[in-house]
């Protein structure tokens, strides 16, 4: 991805997700990963794909279980048990 792609995808994600905390970092090396952050929190990587003359961008996001909140109590038919 070049700087123009990065700026355009970042603007799109900020508008779509409603947050100016979204940042896409320019890779440190020519073939390095393009990283997506919310503030200082790493979210994932952004990839550019060109196939049959069409360009698309994808976000790969990995969430570690240790970063998730505790599981909510089970529900039945959408109603929480007491």
C-alpha positions as CSV (number, residue, x, y, z in Angstrom):
1,X,0.0,0.0,0.0
2,X,1.3,3.5,-0.8
3,X,0.8,6.6,1.3
4,X,-2.3,7.6,-0.8
5,X,-4.0,4.2,-0.2
6,X,-3.2,4.5,3.5
7,X,-4.7,8.0,3.8
8,X,-7.8,7.1,1.9
9,X,-8.5,3.9,3.8
10,X,-7.8,5.6,7.1
11,X,-10.3,8.4,6.2
12,X,-12.9,5.8,5.2
13,X,-12.5,3.8,8.5
14,X,-12.6,7.0,10.6
15,X,-15.8,8.1,9.0
16,X,-17.4,4.7,8.9
17,X,-16.5,3.8,12.5
18,X,-17.0,7.4,13.8
19,X,-13.7,7.7,15.5
20,X,-10.6,9.9,14.9
21,X,-8.7,7.5,17.1
22,X,-8.3,5.2,14.1
23,X,-4.7,5.3,12.6
24,X,-3.0,3.3,9.9
25,X,0.7,3.3,10.3
26,X,3.0,3.6,7.3
27,X,5.2,0.4,7.4
28,X,8.7,0.8,8.8
29,X,10.2,-1.2,5.9
30,X,9.2,-1.6,2.2
31,X,7.5,-5.0,2.7
32,X,6.5,-4.5,6.3
33,X,2.9,-4.9,7.6
34,X,0.5,-2.0,7.4
35,X,-0.8,-1.8,11.0
36,X,-4.2,-0.5,12.1
37,X,-4.6,1.1,15.6
38,X,-7.2,2.7,17.8
39,X,-5.2,5.2,19.7
40,X,-2.2,3.2,21.0
41,X,-4.1,-0.2,20.8
42,X,-3.0,-2.4,18.0
43,X,-6.1,-3.8,16.1
44,X,-4.8,-5.6,13.1
45,X,-3.3,-5.3,9.7
46,X,-4.6,-3.8,6.4
47,X,-4.0,-5.5,3.1
48,X,-4.4,-4.3,-0.5
49,X,-5.6,-6.8,-3.2
50,X,-5.8,-6.3,-6.9
51,X,-7.6,-8.9,-8.9
52,X,-9.1,-8.6,-12.4
53,X,-8.4,-4.9,-12.4
54,X,-10.4,-4.3,-9.2
55,X,-8.7,-3.0,-6.1
56,X,-10.0,-3.9,-2.6
57,X,-8.6,-3.5,0.9
58,X,-9.2,-5.9,3.8
59,X,-8.5,-5.7,7.6
60,X,-7.3,-8.7,9.4
61,X,-8.0,-8.5,13.1
62,X,-6.9,-11.0,15.8
63,X,-8.4,-10.8,19.3
64,X,-6.6,-12.6,22.0
65,X,-8.9,-14.3,24.5
66,X,-7.0,-12.6,27.4
67,X,-8.1,-9.2,26.1
68,X,-11.8,-10.1,26.2
69,X,-14.1,-9.3,29.1
70,X,-15.4,-12.1,31.2
71,X,-18.2,-14.1,29.6
72,X,-21.8,-12.9,30.2
73,X,-24.2,-15.3,31.9
74,X,-26.1,-17.5,29.5
75,X,-29.5,-16.4,28.2
76,X,-32.6,-18.3,27.3
77,X,-34.6,-17.0,24.3
78,X,-32.9,-13.6,24.7
79,X,-34.0,-13.2,28.4
80,X,-31.3,-13.2,31.1
81,X,-31.6,-15.7,33.9
82,X,-31.8,-14.4,37.4
